[in-house]
């Protein structure tokens, strides 16, 4: 059983997170999510009050709030694999002089969980918490490739596949 208000809340937070530094107006959010403006307004006010959504000084533009960061950080803090792999990221980056990532598949996307930046001038645009289409880079393609047997054998179960890969510079 799905709870309509919870589904709307999650959809709204994901939309605001995807827009990043492009705040949105009430009517844009209502139209995009096909929600009545009055319902969207009430939902936004609740989320603003709780810190999940922030507004500009006029109160007309909405963006993702600080609570989303705190929740994401809580996830990283609770994932023991991130802590276990971190020393290896450092060691590999130092030895190879390259940026090293830890990521996992999330549906058709890759989510970055940890990064050790190279000391070189060139930097990747990938950062912890960023979600990008898996087919758009070597890391995602590698994850898809090694997960194919898992996808076939477990059908629709979530793939929880981790891989550390040197970023392609």
Secondary structure, DSSP 4 states (H G I P E B T S, - for coil): ---HHHHHHHHHHHHHHHHTT--EEHHHHHHHHT--HHHHHHHHHHHHHHTSEEE-TTS-EEEE-HHHHHHHHHHHHH-HHHHHHHHHHHHHHHHH-S-EEEEEEETTEEEEEEEE--SSS---S--TT-EEEGGGSHHHHHHHHHHHHHHHHHTTSPP--EEEEE---
